[in-house]
């Protein structure tokens, strides 16, 4: 196992010191309460008093501190990084989302036909990374390069004329 921040382990001493201080405080308070009243009577005098609950609370605080410090140390399993060879292209699809894409000169409309074409392209190129840019008068990257085809399909399905605020057809902005 390897630690991303090995100096954080030194702070476990603070957790141990906190645990020791809690134990000393519990011992001191136990002695003070025994001088005040017998242990069987104390629960009747002080409503809701429970020594076990107090110990549990203090223990959980120390345990949380330990977990926080261990997380800060960033433990890692495995050795180093490995290079994964992948072959494929990076494809950026620019999809026109202007209101003219709602024309019904093809069934059901241009937008739906374009979406189906993009999904078909994604399915035919399984090893490639895809990005999605929606454009009209302005353009916006709706999905950065990804291998996650399901996420990309969700973004494609979401595309409509309302996703870009400025209407028109500025393909140059999408290419840029």
N, C-alpha and C positions, 0 to 999 in steps of 0.2 A: 504494500500500500504506500501511496505517495501523498504528501500534503502540499496543497497549493500555497498555504500560508503557515509554515512550520512555527513561526514565532508566536502564533496564537496559543499554542499548547502551553506556553509558560504562564498564561493567564488562568490555567486550571488551578494554580496555587491560590488565586483569589477565591475560587469556588470552594476550595478546601478550607481556606481561612473563614469564609462565610459560614460554612457548615460548623466549624469549630466555635465560632462566635454564637451561632444559634444554639448549639449544645450548652455552652456556658450560660447563656441567657436563660435557657430552660431550667438548668440546674439551680441558678440563682433565684428564679421566680418560684420554683418548687419549694425551696427552703423558706422563702418569704411567706408563701401561702401556708406552709405547714405551721409557721409561727402564728399565723392569723387564725387558722381553723383546722380542725382535723380533716383528712382527705375525704372521708365519707360525708361530712357535713357541707363541704365547700360547694358541691354541685347543687345543694338545696339553697344555699345563701346567694350564690351568683348564678342568675338565670342563664342557661345555655352554655355554662362552662364545661369544656371538655379538653382534657390534657391531650388525648389522642388526636383530636382535630387540630390542635395547635401544633403538635409535632408533625402531622401530615402536611399542614400548610407550609411550615418551614422547610420540610424535606422537598416538597414540590418546587419551592423557590430555588433551592440549591440545585436540584436536578435540571430545572429549566436553564439556569446559568451554565451548567455543564454542557447541555445540548447546544446552547447558543455559542459557546466557545468552540466546541467541536465543529459546528457548522462553519464558523469563522475560519477554522483551520483548513477548510475545503479538502476533505479526504477524497482521494481518487483511487480507483482500482484499475489495474491494467498498466501497461507500460507505454508511455509516450503516445505519439500519434502514428497513424498508419496511412499510407497513401492508397487511395482507392482509384483505380483506373476506370474511367467511364468514357464511353464514346457516344457522341451525339451532338446535336447542334443546339444553339440557343435561338429560339424562335420568338419574335415579338409580333403579336397579332394586334393590328390597329382596326378597331371596329367602329364604324360610323354609327353614332347614336343620335343623329339629327332627326327632326320630326319628319323629314322626307322619307325616312326608312319605314314609316308606318303606312306608306302607299301600298295598296292591295293589288298591284299589277301582277304579282305572283301570289300564290296561295300559301299560307294565310296572309303574310305581308313580308316585305323585304327584310325587316329586322329578324323575324323568326327564321327565315331561310338562311340569313347570314349566321345566326347563332348555331343552327344545325350544321352548317359548313365548318364552323370553327370546332365544334365538338367532334365532327368526323375527322378533321385534321389531327386533333389531339389523340384520338384513338389509333390513327394510322402510324403515329410516330411515338411509340412508347418510351424510347430511350432519350428523348429530347426534353430540354427544359423550355417552358413556355412563360411568357409574360403577356399581359392584356392591357391595352391602352384604349380607352374610349375617347372618341373625339367628335366634336361638332364644330362650333366656333372656337372653342377652347379644347384642350386635351388634358387627360388625367390618367396616371398609371393606376389602374384598378387592382392589378395583381402583379407583383414583381416576379422575376424569374423563379420558377418553382418546378419541382418534379412531382408535386402533389396534384395529380390529374383531377381528383374529386373536388378539391378546393377551387381549382381553375374552372371546372365545369359549373360550380356554384356561382362564381363571379360572372361567367358568361350568361348564365340564366338570369342573373340580376340586372343585366344591361338593358336600359330603356332610355328614351329621350330625356328623362328627368335626371339622369346621373351627371350630366354636364350642364352647368348653369348657362353658358353662352351658346346660343343656337347659330347655325351656319354650317359650312363644310370646309374646315381648315385642316386638310390632310398634312400640310407642311408642318404645322404645330405638333401633330402626332408623331411625325417622323423625327422631328427634332428632339 
